[in-house]
Amino acid sequence: MRSLLKVEELLMFLLGVYFFSLLDYSWWWFFGLILTPDIGMLGYLMGNKAGALGYNVFHHKGLAIAIYLIGIYLSLPLFQLIGIILFSHASMDRIFGYGLKYKKGFKYTHLGEIGNKNE
């Protein structure tokens, strides 16, 4: 099951790459911004609860899709770019086992505990 989920996330990442290719931005924008959603981890400086909230906001695919669709509706390529980067980054993280966080701490995710080989 774990491999199937990783393949699914890889396909979603590739979908994000495809949607980026439809925008009028140079490719360096994609590679330069792909790690920026990790800014949400700064919330962990204020504790696990704030950290989980910050991380989850920047890694929630539903929010990414909503921002992208708002960008389409309002013809705002910047919003489309932001949505694609958030979506692609979340997929990339999930390929590596980093899921949405629980308030218990950074290593507790909806995909299981990070570093636990038994999951």
Secondary structure per residue as TSV (DSSP state, phi and psi in degrees):
chain	resnum	aa	ss	phi	psi
A	1	M	-	360.0	-39.3
A	2	R	H	-59.8	-42.5
A	3	S	H	-65.6	-39.0
A	4	L	H	-62.4	-41.7
A	5	L	H	-65.6	-37.4
A	6	K	H	-67.5	-38.7
A	7	V	H	-64.5	-41.3
A	8	E	H	-60.6	-44.7
A	9	E	H	-66.2	-37.6
A	10	L	H	-61.7	-42.2
A	11	L	H	-64.9	-37.4
A	12	M	H	-67.4	-37.9
A	13	F	H	-60.6	-45.5
A	14	L	H	-63.9	-33.4
A	15	L	H	-62.8	-42.2
A	16	G	H	-61.3	-41.3
A	17	V	H	-62.3	-42.5
A	18	Y	H	-61.6	-48.2
A	19	F	H	-62.8	-34.8
A	20	F	H	-62.8	-39.4
A	21	S	H	-62.6	-20.2
A	22	L	T	-80.5	-15.7
A	23	L	S	-85.2	162.0
A	24	D	S	-96.5	54.5
A	25	Y	S	-121.2	148.0
A	26	S	-	-68.1	152.2
A	27	W	H	-62.8	-25.5
A	28	W	H	-62.6	-25.3
A	29	W	H	-61.8	-44.2
A	30	F	H	-62.1	-51.5
A	31	F	H	-68.9	-31.0
A	32	G	H	-74.6	-27.4
A	33	L	H	-104.3	-9.4
A	34	I	T	-60.2	-25.9
A	35	L	T	-97.2	-3.9
A	36	T	G	-62.4	-30.3
A	37	P	G	-61.0	-16.2
A	38	D	G	-68.5	-5.5
A	39	I	G	-57.8	-25.3
A	40	G	G	-60.8	-20.6
A	41	M	G	-69.5	-17.1
A	42	L	G	-60.5	-22.5
A	43	G	G	-59.4	-25.2
A	44	Y	G	-66.0	-15.7
A	45	L	G	-67.3	-19.7
A	46	M	G	-105.5	11.4
A	47	G	-	115.0	170.6
A	48	N	H	-66.1	-39.2
A	49	K	H	-65.7	-48.6
A	50	A	H	-66.4	-36.9
A	51	G	H	-63.9	-45.6
A	52	A	H	-63.2	-42.4
A	53	L	H	-61.7	-49.7
A	54	G	H	-61.4	-45.8
A	55	Y	H	-61.7	-47.5
A	56	N	H	-66.3	-33.5
A	57	V	H	-63.3	-43.1
A	58	F	H	-81.4	-5.1
A	59	H	T	-125.2	17.8
A	60	H	-	-93.2	116.8
A	61	K	H	-66.3	-32.0
A	62	G	H	-62.1	-42.9
A	63	L	H	-64.8	-41.0
A	64	A	H	-60.4	-44.6
A	65	I	H	-65.3	-41.2
A	66	A	H	-61.7	-43.9
A	67	I	H	-63.4	-42.4
A	68	Y	H	-61.6	-45.4
A	69	L	H	-66.5	-36.7
A	70	I	H	-61.7	-40.3
A	71	G	H	-62.2	-38.4
A	72	I	H	-67.7	-49.2
A	73	Y	H	-60.3	-42.5
A	74	L	T	-93.1	4.1
A	75	S	T	53.9	49.7
A	76	L	-	-115.3	94.9
A	77	P	H	-56.7	-30.9
A	78	L	H	-63.2	-41.4
A	79	F	H	-65.9	-37.6
A	80	Q	H	-62.5	-43.4
A	81	L	H	-61.0	-46.7
A	82	I	H	-60.4	-46.1
A	83	G	H	-60.3	-43.5
A	84	I	H	-65.7	-42.7
A	85	I	H	-64.0	-45.6
A	86	L	H	-60.5	-45.9
A	87	F	H	-63.4	-48.7
A	88	S	H	-64.9	-41.2
A	89	H	H	-64.0	-43.9
A	90	A	H	-60.8	-41.3
A	91	S	H	-64.5	-42.9
A	92	M	H	-61.4	-44.8
A	93	D	H	-59.8	-42.5
A	94	R	H	-70.4	-26.3
A	95	I	H	-59.9	-37.7
A	96	F	T	-91.2	6.0
A	97	G	T	91.6	8.9
A	98	Y	-	-94.8	101.9
A	99	G	-	-99.9	-173.5
A	100	L	-	-62.4	144.6
A	101	K	B	-94.6	145.5
A	102	Y	-	-91.5	161.6
A	103	K	T	-70.4	-10.6
A	104	K	T	-66.1	-29.2
A	105	G	-	157.1	169.0
A	106	F	T	-59.1	-37.9
A	107	K	T	-79.4	-2.8
A	108	Y	E	-99.6	108.4
A	109	T	E	-126.0	168.5
A	110	H	T	-68.7	-11.3
A	111	L	T	-96.0	-0.9
A	112	G	E	115.3	179.1
A	113	E	E	-76.7	130.0
A	114	I	T	-66.6	131.1
A	115	G	T	91.0	-7.6
A	116	N	-	-88.9	109.1
A	117	K	T	-74.0	-10.9
A	118	N	T	-82.1	-13.2
A	119	E	-	-77.8	360.0
